[in-house]
Amino acid sequence: MGAIENFHFVDRPYQLLDAAAKEQLQGTGGRRRLDVAQLMGELTDAKLRTIVGQIEQRVVPQAAVDETVDDCLAVLVERRPD
């Protein structure tokens, strides 16, 4: 997956989730898979836990995951206010 340097979500809840996920992944010794149950347990905000649950329930074919994420990030960057 391609990373967009200095990317920030416009919506604060998503930015907070991104930071929490990155923090968890940094402590995994290079493992690139997020532990959703652990993340949910670490979140104290019910709204953030709800968002994670909604994201977790979405079904995206594994073959399309990288392309889908890159496409979504490209659109967000394009529409980001300056």
PyMOL Python script that loads the backbone (N, CA, C, O; Angstrom):
from pymol import cmd

cmd.read_pdbstr("""\
ATOM      1  N   MET A   1       0.846  -1.186   0.000  1.00  0.00           N
ATOM      2  CA  MET A   1       0.000   0.000   0.000  1.00  0.00           C
ATOM      3  C   MET A   1       0.881   1.235   0.000  1.00  0.00           C
ATOM      4  O   MET A   1       1.868   1.293   0.733  1.00  0.00           O
ATOM      5  N   GLY A   2       0.541   2.205  -0.801  1.00  0.00           N
ATOM      6  CA  GLY A   2       1.282   3.448  -0.825  1.00  0.00           C
ATOM      7  C   GLY A   2       0.847   4.345   0.318  1.00  0.00           C
ATOM      8  O   GLY A   2      -0.332   4.393   0.668  1.00  0.00           O
ATOM      9  N   ALA A   3       1.798   5.050   0.893  1.00  0.00           N
ATOM     10  CA  ALA A   3       1.491   5.958   1.990  1.00  0.00           C
ATOM     11  C   ALA A   3       1.583   7.384   1.486  1.00  0.00           C
ATOM     12  O   ALA A   3       2.452   7.714   0.679  1.00  0.00           O
ATOM     13  N   ILE A   4       0.700   8.213   1.956  1.00  0.00           N
ATOM     14  CA  ILE A   4       0.731   9.625   1.604  1.00  0.00           C
ATOM     15  C   ILE A   4       1.344  10.349   2.792  1.00  0.00           C
ATOM     16  O   ILE A   4       0.783  10.377   3.888  1.00  0.00           O
ATOM     17  N   GLU A   5       2.499  10.930   2.548  1.00  0.00           N
ATOM     18  CA  GLU A   5       3.243  11.581   3.617  1.00  0.00           C
ATOM     19  C   GLU A   5       2.453  12.753   4.196  1.00  0.00           C
ATOM     20  O   GLU A   5       1.838  13.526   3.461  1.00  0.00           O
ATOM     21  N   ASN A   6       2.481  12.874   5.521  1.00  0.00           N
ATOM     22  CA  ASN A   6       1.825  13.964   6.254  1.00  0.00           C
ATOM     23  C   ASN A   6       0.318  14.009   6.041  1.00  0.00           C
ATOM     24  O   ASN A   6      -0.286  15.079   6.106  1.00  0.00           O
ATOM     25  N   PHE A   7      -0.296  12.845   5.784  1.00  0.00           N
ATOM     26  CA  PHE A   7      -1.739  12.799   5.594  1.00  0.00           C
ATOM     27  C   PHE A   7      -2.446  13.025   6.930  1.00  0.00           C
ATOM     28  O   PHE A   7      -2.017  12.503   7.959  1.00  0.00           O
ATOM     29  N   HIS A   8      -3.522  13.799   6.912  1.00  0.00           N
ATOM     30  CA  HIS A   8      -4.360  14.016   8.087  1.00  0.00           C
ATOM     31  C   HIS A   8      -5.821  13.960   7.667  1.00  0.00           C
ATOM     32  O   HIS A   8      -6.205  14.524   6.643  1.00  0.00           O
ATOM     33  N   PHE A   9      -6.630  13.275   8.465  1.00  0.00           N
ATOM     34  CA  PHE A   9      -8.061  13.251   8.209  1.00  0.00           C
ATOM     35  C   PHE A   9      -8.660  14.598   8.578  1.00  0.00           C
ATOM     36  O   PHE A   9      -8.217  15.240   9.531  1.00  0.00           O
ATOM     37  N   VAL A  10      -9.655  15.022   7.835  1.00  0.00           N
ATOM     38  CA  VAL A  10     -10.341  16.275   8.120  1.00  0.00           C
ATOM     39  C   VAL A  10     -11.202  16.115   9.377  1.00  0.00           C
ATOM     40  O   VAL A  10     -11.260  17.019  10.211  1.00  0.00           O
ATOM     41  N   ASP A  11     -11.861  14.976   9.508  1.00  0.00           N
ATOM     42  CA  ASP A  11     -12.733  14.734  10.656  1.00  0.00           C
ATOM     43  C   ASP A  11     -11.908  14.228  11.833  1.00  0.00           C
ATOM     44  O   ASP A  11     -11.183  13.239  11.719  1.00  0.00           O
ATOM     45  N   ARG A  12     -12.027  14.919  12.964  1.00  0.00           N
ATOM     46  CA  ARG A  12     -11.224  14.611  14.150  1.00  0.00           C
ATOM     47  C   ARG A  12     -11.356  13.160  14.616  1.00  0.00           C
ATOM     48  O   ARG A  12     -10.335  12.559  14.952  1.00  0.00           O
ATOM     49  N   PRO A  13     -12.553  12.558  14.657  1.00  0.00           N
ATOM     50  CA  PRO A  13     -12.629  11.167  15.116  1.00  0.00           C
ATOM     51  C   PRO A  13     -11.771  10.220  14.279  1.00  0.00           C
ATOM     52  O   PRO A  13     -11.128   9.322  14.822  1.00  0.00           O
ATOM     53  N   TYR A  14     -11.760  10.412  12.984  1.00  0.00           N
ATOM     54  CA  TYR A  14     -10.956   9.553  12.115  1.00  0.00           C
ATOM     55  C   TYR A  14      -9.461   9.803  12.314  1.00  0.00           C
ATOM     56  O   TYR A  14      -8.661   8.871  12.236  1.00  0.00           O
ATOM     57  N   GLN A  15      -9.087  11.043  12.567  1.00  0.00           N
ATOM     58  CA  GLN A  15      -7.687  11.356  12.850  1.00  0.00           C
ATOM     59  C   GLN A  15      -7.257  10.697  14.157  1.00  0.00           C
ATOM     60  O   GLN A  15      -6.147  10.173  14.252  1.00  0.00           O
ATOM     61  N   LEU A  16      -8.129  10.721  15.165  1.00  0.00           N
ATOM     62  CA  LEU A  16      -7.815  10.068  16.435  1.00  0.00           C
ATOM     63  C   LEU A  16      -7.668   8.557  16.266  1.00  0.00           C
ATOM     64  O   LEU A  16      -6.768   7.949  16.847  1.00  0.00           O
ATOM     65  N   LEU A  17      -8.548   7.955  15.475  1.00  0.00           N
ATOM     66  CA  LEU A  17      -8.450   6.514  15.215  1.00  0.00           C
ATOM     67  C   LEU A  17      -7.179   6.182  14.449  1.00  0.00           C
ATOM     68  O   LEU A  17      -6.530   5.175  14.732  1.00  0.00           O
ATOM     69  N   ASP A  18      -6.821   7.007  13.496  1.00  0.00           N
ATOM     70  CA  ASP A  18      -5.593   6.802  12.737  1.00  0.00           C
ATOM     71  C   ASP A  18      -4.391   6.829  13.672  1.00  0.00           C
ATOM     72  O   ASP A  18      -3.504   5.981  13.572  1.00  0.00           O
ATOM     73  N   ALA A  19      -4.358   7.787  14.570  1.00  0.00           N
ATOM     74  CA  ALA A  19      -3.238   7.893  15.510  1.00  0.00           C
ATOM     75  C   ALA A  19      -3.188   6.681  16.440  1.00  0.00           C
ATOM     76  O   ALA A  19      -2.110   6.156  16.718  1.00  0.00           O
ATOM     77  N   ALA A  20      -4.339   6.240  16.918  1.00  0.00           N
ATOM     78  CA  ALA A  20      -4.386   5.077  17.812  1.00  0.00           C
ATOM     79  C   ALA A  20      -3.937   3.812  17.089  1.00  0.00           C
ATOM     80  O   ALA A  20      -3.222   2.988  17.659  1.00  0.00           O
ATOM     81  N   ALA A  21      -4.352   3.661  15.847  1.00  0.00           N
ATOM     82  CA  ALA A  21      -3.960   2.486  15.066  1.00  0.00           C
ATOM     83  C   ALA A  21      -2.458   2.503  14.789  1.00  0.00           C
ATOM     84  O   ALA A  21      -1.795   1.473  14.913  1.00  0.00           O
ATOM     85  N   LYS A  22      -1.923   3.658  14.418  1.00  0.00           N
ATOM     86  CA  LYS A  22      -0.487   3.767  14.158  1.00  0.00           C
ATOM     87  C   LYS A  22       0.316   3.474  15.417  1.00  0.00           C
ATOM     88  O   LYS A  22       1.354   2.816  15.361  1.00  0.00           O
ATOM     89  N   GLU A  23      -0.167   3.963  16.548  1.00  0.00           N
ATOM     90  CA  GLU A  23       0.516   3.703  17.824  1.00  0.00           C
ATOM     91  C   GLU A  23       0.549   2.208  18.118  1.00  0.00           C
ATOM     92  O   GLU A  23       1.579   1.676  18.532  1.00  0.00           O
ATOM     93  N   GLN A  24      -0.576   1.531  17.905  1.00  0.00           N
ATOM     94  CA  GLN A  24      -0.616   0.085  18.137  1.00  0.00           C
ATOM     95  C   GLN A  24       0.344  -0.637  17.207  1.00  0.00           C
ATOM     96  O   GLN A  24       1.079  -1.523  17.644  1.00  0.00           O
ATOM     97  N   LEU A  25       0.349  -0.274  15.939  1.00  0.00           N
ATOM     98  CA  LEU A  25       1.203  -0.947  14.964  1.00  0.00           C
ATOM     99  C   LEU A  25       2.686  -0.720  15.244  1.00  0.00           C
ATOM    100  O   LEU A  25       3.507  -1.590  14.952  1.00  0.00           O
ATOM    101  N   GLN A  26       3.038   0.428  15.802  1.00  0.00           N
ATOM    102  CA  GLN A  26       4.439   0.694  16.141  1.00  0.00           C
ATOM    103  C   GLN A  26       4.928  -0.258  17.228  1.00  0.00           C
ATOM    104  O   GLN A  26       6.112  -0.593  17.272  1.00  0.00           O
ATOM    105  N   GLY A  27       4.032  -0.691  18.096  1.00  0.00           N
ATOM    106  CA  GLY A  27       4.415  -1.583  19.182  1.00  0.00           C
ATOM    107  C   GLY A  27       4.341  -3.057  18.825  1.00  0.00           C
ATOM    108  O   GLY A  27       4.450  -3.909  19.708  1.00  0.00           O
ATOM    109  N   THR A  28       4.157  -3.377  17.548  1.00  0.00           N
ATOM    110  CA  THR A  28       3.981  -4.782  17.155  1.00  0.00           C
ATOM    111  C   THR A  28       5.250  -5.411  16.604  1.00  0.00           C
ATOM    112  O   THR A  28       5.229  -6.566  16.179  1.00  0.00           O
ATOM    113  N   GLY A  29       6.344  -4.680  16.604  1.00  0.00           N
ATOM    114  CA  GLY A  29       7.578  -5.238  16.084  1.00  0.00           C
ATOM    115  C   GLY A  29       7.539  -5.514  14.598  1.00  0.00           C
ATOM    116  O   GLY A  29       8.120  -6.497  14.137  1.00  0.00           O
ATOM    117  N   GLY A  30       6.870  -4.673  13.844  1.00  0.00           N
ATOM    118  CA  GLY A  30       6.836  -4.824  12.402  1.00  0.00           C
ATOM    119  C   GLY A  30       5.617  -5.564  11.862  1.00  0.00           C
ATOM    120  O   GLY A  30       5.419  -5.616  10.648  1.00  0.00           O
ATOM    121  N   ARG A  31       4.800  -6.136  12.739  1.00  0.00           N
ATOM    122  CA  ARG A  31       3.577  -6.812  12.269  1.00  0.00           C
ATOM    123  C   ARG A  31       2.674  -5.758  11.664  1.00  0.00           C
ATOM    124  O   ARG A  31       2.501  -4.682  12.236  1.00  0.00           O
ATOM    125  N   ARG A  32       2.104  -6.052  10.529  1.00  0.00           N
ATOM    126  CA  ARG A  32       1.326  -5.049   9.811  1.00  0.00           C
ATOM    127  C   ARG A  32      -0.170  -5.285   9.901  1.00  0.00           C
ATOM    128  O   ARG A  32      -0.928  -4.777   9.074  1.00  0.00           O
ATOM    129  N   ARG A  33      -0.600  -6.039  10.882  1.00  0.00           N
ATOM    130  CA  ARG A  33      -2.033  -6.295  11.008  1.00  0.00           C
ATOM    131  C   ARG A  33      -2.520  -5.716  12.333  1.00  0.00           C
ATOM    132  O   ARG A  33      -1.973  -6.011  13.396  1.00  0.00           O
ATOM    133  N   LEU A  34      -3.538  -4.902  12.249  1.00  0.00           N
ATOM    134  CA  LEU A  34      -4.105  -4.256  13.420  1.00  0.00           C
ATOM    135  C   LEU A  34      -4.937  -5.253  14.217  1.00  0.00           C
ATOM    136  O   LEU A  34      -5.696  -6.030  13.638  1.00  0.00           O
ATOM    137  N   ASP A  35      -4.801  -5.237  15.529  1.00  0.00           N
ATOM    138  CA  ASP A  35      -5.622  -6.062  16.410  1.00  0.00           C
ATOM    139  C   ASP A  35      -6.832  -5.217  16.809  1.00  0.00           C
ATOM    140  O   ASP A  35      -6.747  -4.388  17.716  1.00  0.00           O
ATOM    141  N   VAL A  36      -7.953  -5.433  16.128  1.00  0.00           N
ATOM    142  CA  VAL A  36      -9.141  -4.600  16.321  1.00  0.00           C
ATOM    143  C   VAL A  36      -9.676  -4.732  17.742  1.00  0.00           C
ATOM    144  O   VAL A  36     -10.083  -3.736  18.339  1.00  0.00           O
ATOM    145  N   ALA A  37      -9.681  -5.933  18.288  1.00  0.00           N
ATOM    146  CA  ALA A  37     -10.174  -6.129  19.653  1.00  0.00           C
ATOM    147  C   ALA A  37      -9.326  -5.342  20.643  1.00  0.00           C
ATOM    148  O   ALA A  37      -9.856  -4.727  21.568  1.00  0.00           O
ATOM    149  N   GLN A  38      -8.019  -5.362  20.450  1.00  0.00           N
ATOM    150  CA  GLN A  38      -7.128  -4.599  21.326  1.00  0.00           C
ATOM    151  C   GLN A  38      -7.386  -3.106  21.177  1.00  0.00           C
ATOM    152  O   GLN A  38      -7.452  -2.380  22.169  1.00  0.00           O
ATOM    153  N   LEU A  39      -7.532  -2.652  19.940  1.00  0.00           N
ATOM    154  CA  LEU A  39      -7.806  -1.240  19.689  1.00  0.00           C
ATOM    155  C   LEU A  39      -9.097  -0.821  20.376  1.00  0.00           C
ATOM    156  O   LEU A  39      -9.148   0.220  21.031  1.00  0.00           O
ATOM    157  N   MET A  40     -10.144  -1.633  20.225  1.00  0.00           N
ATOM    158  CA  MET A  40     -11.435  -1.320  20.860  1.00  0.00           C
ATOM    159  C   MET A  40     -11.273  -1.219  22.372  1.00  0.00           C
ATOM    160  O   MET A  40     -11.870  -0.351  23.009  1.00  0.00           O
ATOM    161  N   GLY A  41     -10.463  -2.110  22.946  1.00  0.00           N
ATOM    162  CA  GLY A  41     -10.241  -2.099  24.385  1.00  0.00           C
ATOM    163  C   GLY A  41      -9.475  -0.886  24.870  1.00  0.00           C
ATOM    164  O   GLY A  41      -9.635  -0.454  26.011  1.00  0.00           O
ATOM    165  N   GLU A  42      -8.646  -0.338  24.002  1.00  0.00           N
ATOM    166  CA  GLU A  42      -7.837   0.821  24.367  1.00  0.00           C
ATOM    167  C   GLU A  42      -8.584   2.142  24.203  1.00  0.00           C
ATOM    168  O   GLU A  42      -8.197   3.150  24.794  1.00  0.00           O
ATOM    169  N   LEU A  43      -9.643   2.145  23.409  1.00  0.00           N
ATOM    170  CA  LEU A  43     -10.392   3.380  23.171  1.00  0.00           C
ATOM    171  C   LEU A  43     -11.344   3.657  24.331  1.00  0.00           C
ATOM    172  O   LEU A  43     -12.086   2.774  24.763  1.00  0.00           O
ATOM    173  N   THR A  44     -11.316   4.877  24.825  1.00  0.00           N
ATOM    174  CA  THR A  44     -12.209   5.255  25.923  1.00  0.00           C
ATOM    175  C   THR A  44     -13.459   5.977  25.428  1.00  0.00           C
ATOM    176  O   THR A  44     -14.440   6.088  26.163  1.00  0.00           O
ATOM    177  N   ASP A  45     -13.432   6.462  24.210  1.00  0.00           N
ATOM    178  CA  ASP A  45     -14.555   7.202  23.645  1.00  0.00           C
ATOM    179  C   ASP A  45     -15.512   6.235  22.935  1.00  0.00           C
ATOM    180  O   ASP A  45     -15.114   5.521  22.015  1.00  0.00           O
ATOM    181  N   ALA A  46     -16.758   6.222  23.367  1.00  0.00           N
ATOM    182  CA  ALA A  46     -17.756   5.309  22.796  1.00  0.00           C
ATOM    183  C   ALA A  46     -17.983   5.580  21.306  1.00  0.00           C
ATOM    184  O   ALA A  46     -18.200   4.646  20.533  1.00  0.00           O
ATOM    185  N   LYS A  47     -17.935   6.842  20.905  1.00  0.00           N
ATOM    186  CA  LYS A  47     -18.132   7.189  19.486  1.00  0.00           C
ATOM    187  C   LYS A  47     -17.025   6.559  18.635  1.00  0.00           C
ATOM    188  O   LYS A  47     -17.291   6.041  17.551  1.00  0.00           O
ATOM    189  N   LEU A  48     -15.795   6.605  19.127  1.00  0.00           N
ATOM    190  CA  LEU A  48     -14.682   6.019  18.383  1.00  0.00           C
ATOM    191  C   LEU A  48     -14.817   4.502  18.304  1.00  0.00           C
ATOM    192  O   LEU A  48     -14.523   3.908  17.267  1.00  0.00           O
ATOM    193  N   ARG A  49     -15.260   3.873  19.389  1.00  0.00           N
ATOM    194  CA  ARG A  49     -15.474   2.422  19.361  1.00  0.00           C
ATOM    195  C   ARG A  49     -16.570   2.063  18.359  1.00  0.00           C
ATOM    196  O   ARG A  49     -16.464   1.050  17.667  1.00  0.00           O
ATOM    197  N   THR A  50     -17.609   2.874  18.275  1.00  0.00           N
ATOM    198  CA  THR A  50     -18.688   2.645  17.318  1.00  0.00           C
ATOM    199  C   THR A  50     -18.159   2.734  15.885  1.00  0.00           C
ATOM    200  O   THR A  50     -18.504   1.909  15.040  1.00  0.00           O
ATOM    201  N   ILE A  51     -17.327   3.730  15.617  1.00  0.00           N
ATOM    202  CA  ILE A  51     -16.762   3.885  14.277  1.00  0.00           C
ATOM    203  C   ILE A  51     -15.905   2.672  13.926  1.00  0.00           C
ATOM    204  O   ILE A  51     -15.995   2.155  12.812  1.00  0.00           O
ATOM    205  N   VAL A  52     -15.084   2.219  14.854  1.00  0.00           N
ATOM    206  CA  VAL A  52     -14.241   1.045  14.601  1.00  0.00           C
ATOM    207  C   VAL A  52     -15.119  -0.168  14.304  1.00  0.00           C
ATOM    208  O   VAL A  52     -14.824  -0.934  13.386  1.00  0.00           O
ATOM    209  N   GLY A  53     -16.182  -0.347  15.063  1.00  0.00           N
ATOM    210  CA  GLY A  53     -17.102  -1.460  14.832  1.00  0.00           C
ATOM    211  C   GLY A  53     -17.737  -1.394  13.454  1.00  0.00           C
ATOM    212  O   GLY A  53     -17.885  -2.416  12.784  1.00  0.00           O
ATOM    213  N   GLN A  54     -18.111  -0.200  13.032  1.00  0.00           N
ATOM    214  CA  GLN A  54     -18.712  -0.038  11.703  1.00  0.00           C
ATOM    215  C   GLN A  54     -17.701  -0.343  10.607  1.00  0.00           C
ATOM    216  O   GLN A  54     -18.036  -0.980   9.608  1.00  0.00           O
ATOM    217  N   ILE A  55     -16.471   0.110  10.791  1.00  0.00           N
ATOM    218  CA  ILE A  55     -15.428  -0.163   9.802  1.00  0.00           C
ATOM    219  C   ILE A  55     -15.140  -1.653   9.749  1.00  0.00           C
ATOM    220  O   ILE A  55     -14.986  -2.217   8.665  1.00  0.00           O
ATOM    221  N   GLU A  56     -15.065  -2.288  10.890  1.00  0.00           N
ATOM    222  CA  GLU A  56     -14.758  -3.718  10.972  1.00  0.00           C
ATOM    223  C   GLU A  56     -15.816  -4.562  10.262  1.00  0.00           C
ATOM    224  O   GLU A  56     -15.499  -5.622   9.722  1.00  0.00           O
ATOM    225  N   GLN A  57     -17.056  -4.109  10.258  1.00  0.00           N
ATOM    226  CA  GLN A  57     -18.136  -4.879   9.644  1.00  0.00           C
ATOM    227  C   GLN A  57     -18.194  -4.745   8.128  1.00  0.00           C
ATOM    228  O   GLN A  57     -18.890  -5.515   7.467  1.00  0.00           O
ATOM    229  N   ARG A  58     -17.476  -3.782   7.574  1.00  0.00           N
ATOM    230  CA  ARG A  58     -17.474  -3.605   6.119  1.00  0.00           C
ATOM    231  C   ARG A  58     -16.724  -4.756   5.470  1.00  0.00           C
ATOM    232  O   ARG A  58     -15.717  -5.236   5.990  1.00  0.00           O
ATOM    233  N   VAL A  59     -17.231  -5.186   4.332  1.00  0.00           N
ATOM    234  CA  VAL A  59     -16.604  -6.290   3.598  1.00  0.00           C
ATOM    235  C   VAL A  59     -15.963  -5.727   2.328  1.00  0.00           C
ATOM    236  O   VAL A  59     -16.641  -5.182   1.457  1.00  0.00           O
ATOM    237  N   VAL A  60     -14.646  -5.874   2.249  1.00  0.00           N
ATOM    238  CA  VAL A  60     -13.895  -5.447   1.064  1.00  0.00           C
ATOM    239  C   VAL A  60     -13.058  -6.645   0.629  1.00  0.00           C
ATOM    240  O   VAL A  60     -12.290  -7.179   1.431  1.00  0.00           O
ATOM    241  N   PRO A  61     -13.188  -7.072  -0.606  1.00  0.00           N
ATOM    242  CA  PRO A  61     -12.389  -8.209  -1.070  1.00  0.00           C
ATOM    243  C   PRO A  61     -10.899  -7.947  -0.846  1.00  0.00           C
ATOM    244  O   PRO A  61     -10.400  -6.870  -1.170  1.00  0.00           O
ATOM    245  N   GLN A  62     -10.197  -8.925  -0.297  1.00  0.00           N
ATOM    246  CA  GLN A  62      -8.782  -8.748   0.041  1.00  0.00           C
ATOM    247  C   GLN A  62      -7.959  -8.264  -1.154  1.00  0.00           C
ATOM    248  O   GLN A  62      -7.056  -7.442  -0.996  1.00  0.00           O
ATOM    249  N   ALA A  63      -8.265  -8.763  -2.326  1.00  0.00           N
ATOM    250  CA  ALA A  63      -7.497  -8.384  -3.516  1.00  0.00           C
ATOM    251  C   ALA A  63      -7.624  -6.897  -3.832  1.00  0.00           C
ATOM    252  O   ALA A  63      -6.749  -6.327  -4.483  1.00  0.00           O
ATOM    253  N   ALA A  64      -8.695  -6.270  -3.383  1.00  0.00           N
ATOM    254  CA  ALA A  64      -8.932  -4.867  -3.708  1.00  0.00           C
ATOM    255  C   ALA A  64      -8.572  -3.914  -2.572  1.00  0.00           C
ATOM    256  O   ALA A  64      -8.705  -2.699  -2.722  1.00  0.00           O
ATOM    257  N   VAL A  65      -8.126  -4.439  -1.455  1.00  0.00           N
ATOM    258  CA  VAL A  65      -7.896  -3.595  -0.274  1.00  0.00           C
ATOM    259  C   VAL A  65      -6.873  -2.491  -0.555  1.00  0.00           C
ATOM    260  O   VAL A  65      -7.174  -1.316  -0.347  1.00  0.00           O
ATOM    261  N   ASP A  66      -5.684  -2.840  -1.018  1.00  0.00           N
ATOM    262  CA  ASP A  66      -4.647  -1.833  -1.233  1.00  0.00           C
ATOM    263  C   ASP A  66      -5.092  -0.767  -2.230  1.00  0.00           C
ATOM    264  O   ASP A  66      -4.913   0.427  -1.991  1.00  0.00           O
ATOM    265  N   GLU A  67      -5.668  -1.199  -3.337  1.00  0.00           N
ATOM    266  CA  GLU A  67      -6.115  -0.247  -4.351  1.00  0.00           C
ATOM    267  C   GLU A  67      -7.233   0.641  -3.811  1.00  0.00           C
ATOM    268  O   GLU A  67      -7.257   1.843  -4.074  1.00  0.00           O
ATOM    269  N   THR A  68      -8.150   0.051  -3.063  1.00  0.00           N
ATOM    270  CA  THR A  68      -9.267   0.806  -2.496  1.00  0.00           C
ATOM    271  C   THR A  68      -8.771   1.880  -1.538  1.00  0.00           C
ATOM    272  O   THR A  68      -9.212   3.027  -1.605  1.00  0.00           O
ATOM    273  N   VAL A  69      -7.863   1.516  -0.656  1.00  0.00           N
ATOM    274  CA  VAL A  69      -7.330   2.482   0.309  1.00  0.00           C
ATOM    275  C   VAL A  69      -6.586   3.591  -0.409  1.00  0.00           C
ATOM    276  O   VAL A  69      -6.791   4.767  -0.108  1.00  0.00           O
ATOM    277  N   ASP A  70      -5.729   3.240  -1.351  1.00  0.00           N
ATOM    278  CA  ASP A  70      -4.997   4.267  -2.091  1.00  0.00           C
ATOM    279  C   ASP A  70      -5.938   5.211  -2.830  1.00  0.00           C
ATOM    280  O   ASP A  70      -5.721   6.423  -2.837  1.00  0.00           O
ATOM    281  N   ASP A  71      -6.973   4.669  -3.446  1.00  0.00           N
ATOM    282  CA  ASP A  71      -7.946   5.496  -4.159  1.00  0.00           C
ATOM    283  C   ASP A  71      -8.675   6.437  -3.204  1.00  0.00           C
ATOM    284  O   ASP A  71      -8.859   7.616  -3.506  1.00  0.00           O
ATOM    285  N   CYS A  72      -9.084   5.918  -2.059  1.00  0.00           N
ATOM    286  CA  CYS A  72      -9.789   6.749  -1.075  1.00  0.00           C
ATOM    287  C   CYS A  72      -8.899   7.871  -0.552  1.00  0.00           C
ATOM    288  O   CYS A  72      -9.342   9.013  -0.431  1.00  0.00           O
ATOM    289  N   LEU A  73      -7.655   7.548  -0.245  1.00  0.00           N
ATOM    290  CA  LEU A  73      -6.730   8.574   0.239  1.00  0.00           C
ATOM    291  C   LEU A  73      -6.469   9.633  -0.820  1.00  0.00           C
ATOM    292  O   LEU A  73      -6.372  10.819  -0.503  1.00  0.00           O
ATOM    293  N   ALA A  74      -6.354   9.219  -2.067  1.00  0.00           N
ATOM    294  CA  ALA A  74      -6.135  10.180  -3.152  1.00  0.00           C
ATOM    295  C   ALA A  74      -7.309  11.152  -3.264  1.00  0.00           C
ATOM    296  O   ALA A  74      -7.108  12.349  -3.468  1.00  0.00           O
ATOM    297  N   VAL A  75      -8.517  10.644  -3.134  1.00  0.00           N
ATOM    298  CA  VAL A  75      -9.702  11.513  -3.195  1.00  0.00           C
ATOM    299  C   VAL A  75      -9.723  12.465  -2.007  1.00  0.00           C
ATOM    300  O   VAL A  75     -10.015  13.650  -2.166  1.00  0.00           O
ATOM    301  N   LEU A  76      -9.413  11.954  -0.813  1.00  0.00           N
ATOM    302  CA  LEU A  76      -9.403  12.810   0.368  1.00  0.00           C
ATOM    303  C   LEU A  76      -8.367  13.919   0.249  1.00  0.00           C
ATOM    304  O   LEU A  76      -8.640  15.066   0.603  1.00  0.00           O
ATOM    305  N   VAL A  77      -7.191  13.586  -0.241  1.00  0.00           N
ATOM    306  CA  VAL A  77      -6.145  14.593  -0.412  1.00  0.00           C
ATOM    307  C   VAL A  77      -6.568  15.622  -1.440  1.00  0.00           C
ATOM    308  O   VAL A  77      -6.331  16.816  -1.255  1.00  0.00           O
ATOM    309  N   GLU A  78      -7.190  15.177  -2.521  1.00  0.00           N
ATOM    310  CA  GLU A  78      -7.651  16.076  -3.579  1.00  0.00           C
ATOM    311  C   GLU A  78      -8.690  17.061  -3.044  1.00  0.00           C
ATOM    312  O   GLU A  78      -8.711  18.226  -3.441  1.00  0.00           O
ATOM    313  N   ARG A  79      -9.537  16.593  -2.154  1.00  0.00           N
ATOM    314  CA  ARG A  79     -10.630  17.429  -1.644  1.00  0.00           C
ATOM    315  C   ARG A  79     -10.291  18.166  -0.351  1.00  0.00           C
ATOM    316  O   ARG A  79     -11.097  18.942   0.164  1.00  0.00           O
ATOM    317  N   ARG A  80      -9.084  17.913   0.166  1.00  0.00           N
ATOM    318  CA  ARG A  80      -8.672  18.533   1.423  1.00  0.00           C
ATOM    319  C   ARG A  80      -8.631  20.047   1.261  1.00  0.00           C
ATOM    320  O   ARG A  80      -8.096  20.557   0.276  1.00  0.00           O
ATOM    321  N   PRO A  81      -9.197  20.763   2.226  1.00  0.00           N
ATOM    322  CA  PRO A  81      -9.120  22.216   2.149  1.00  0.00           C
ATOM    323  C   PRO A  81      -7.682  22.681   2.390  1.00  0.00           C
ATOM    324  O   PRO A  81      -6.956  22.112   3.206  1.00  0.00           O
ATOM    325  N   ASP A  82      -7.299  23.706   1.677  1.00  0.00           N
ATOM    326  CA  ASP A  82      -5.914  24.219   1.814  1.00  0.00           C
ATOM    327  C   ASP A  82      -5.743  25.077   3.016  1.00  0.00           C
ATOM    328  O   ASP A  82      -4.646  25.578   3.266  1.00  0.00           O
TER     329      ASP A  82
END
""", "prot")
cmd.dss("prot")
cmd.show_as("cartoon", "prot")
cmd.util.cbc("prot")
cmd.orient("prot")
